[in-house]
Amino acid sequence: MKRSRFTEEQIIGILKEQEAGLKVSDLCRKHGIGDATFYKWKTRYGGLEVSEARRLKALEDENSRLKRLLANAMLDNAALKEIVGKKW
């Protein structure tokens, strides 16, 4: 997944500028982003504060780490079942 060149703090700052009354098209031109990117950010970060966005990022990272651990455990389990099945 491509990493954003904007941090969560910057994204929330941009969203707050729009809430303050700037037009979306002017805001996108100012920061060099597309309309689709702005609306994607708005659905993901709309209404969040910076601390909440950091917490969301930490939870997403932990969730992906746990999913990888579960996938590895399931592969090990399948391999062990296969070995035991061949022995008997």
C-alpha positions, 0 to 999 in steps of 0.5 A: 500500500502506498504511503501517504505524504501527509501525516494524520495531523496534516490531514486533520488540519486540511479537513478543519480548513474545509470546516472553517469555510474554504471550498473543497476545490480551492483547498485541494489545489492549495495542497496539491491533492485530488477531490477523491483523496479529500473525500476519502480522507473526510470519510476516514478522518472526519470528526477525529482529533489528532490523538484519536487518529493516532490511536486509530493508526496504532489499532490498525497496526496491531490488528494487522500484526495479529492477523499475520500471527493468526495466519502463521499459526493456522499454517503451522496447524495445517502442516502438523495435521498433514504430518500426523495424517501421513503417519497414521 
